[in-house]
Amino acid sequence: MFDRLTQTTLGWPYLVVLSLKIALALGMFVLAIYLGQSNIRRLAKHSTRLSKSAPQLMLALGIIVFILGALLNTLFEATIAPH
């Protein structure tokens, strides 16, 4: 039953996509912390380019992370498929 999972060699493409997904997800986490500190930014009375584009950047990173997750699933399924 679990034989196909225990004998799987994923390879470099899977590991590269996985590390890219983790890095982008961590970037989203940092951006969410930055967006959560909006009171501090209001006190500073200045808006930076990052503060203006942060919501769009968060959305774009979320879409890319979602697509990378689908790609990881495809790579894994292709690896465990019987030849």
C-alpha positions in Angstrom: 0.0 0.0 0.0 2.7 2.5 1.0 5.4 1.0 -1.3 5.2 3.7 -3.9 5.8 6.4 -1.2 8.8 4.8 0.4 10.7 4.1 -2.7 10.5 7.5 -4.3 13.5 9.6 -5.4 12.4 13.1 -6.0 15.4 14.6 -7.6 16.7 18.2 -8.1 13.7 19.8 -9.9 11.5 19.0 -6.9 14.0 20.2 -4.4 14.6 23.5 -6.3 10.8 24.2 -6.6 10.3 23.3 -3.0 13.0 25.6 -1.8 11.7 28.4 -4.0 8.2 27.9 -2.6 9.5 28.0 1.0 11.5 31.2 0.3 8.5 33.0 -1.3 6.3 31.9 1.6 8.7 33.3 4.1 8.8 36.5 2.1 5.0 36.6 2.3 5.3 36.2 6.1 7.7 39.1 6.4 5.5 41.2 4.2 2.5 40.4 6.3 4.3 41.5 9.4 5.2 44.7 7.6 1.6 45.3 6.6 0.5 44.6 10.2 2.5 47.5 11.5 0.4 50.1 9.7 0.0 52.3 12.8 3.7 52.7 13.0 3.8 53.8 9.3 1.0 56.3 9.9 2.9 57.9 12.7 5.9 58.4 10.4 3.8 60.5 8.0 5.6 59.2 4.9 4.7 56.5 2.5 7.3 54.5 0.7 7.1 52.7 -2.6 7.0 49.4 -0.7 4.1 50.5 1.5 2.1 51.5 -1.6 2.7 48.2 -3.5 2.7 45.8 -0.6 -0.9 44.6 -1.0 -0.3 43.8 -4.7 3.0 42.2 -3.9 1.3 40.0 -1.3 -1.3 38.9 -3.8 1.3 38.1 -6.4 3.4 36.1 -4.0 0.3 34.2 -2.9 -0.6 33.3 -6.5 3.0 32.2 -7.2 3.2 30.1 -4.0 -0.1 28.4 -5.0 1.1 27.7 -8.5 4.4 26.3 -7.1 2.4 24.0 -4.9 0.5 22.7 -7.9 3.8 22.2 -9.7 5.2 20.3 -6.7 2.2 18.0 -6.8 2.7 17.4 -10.5 6.4 16.6 -10.1 5.7 14.2 -7.2 2.9 12.4 -9.1 5.2 12.1 -12.2 7.9 10.6 -10.0 5.7 8.0 -8.4 3.8 7.0 -11.5 4.6 3.5 -12.7 6.7 3.5 -15.9 
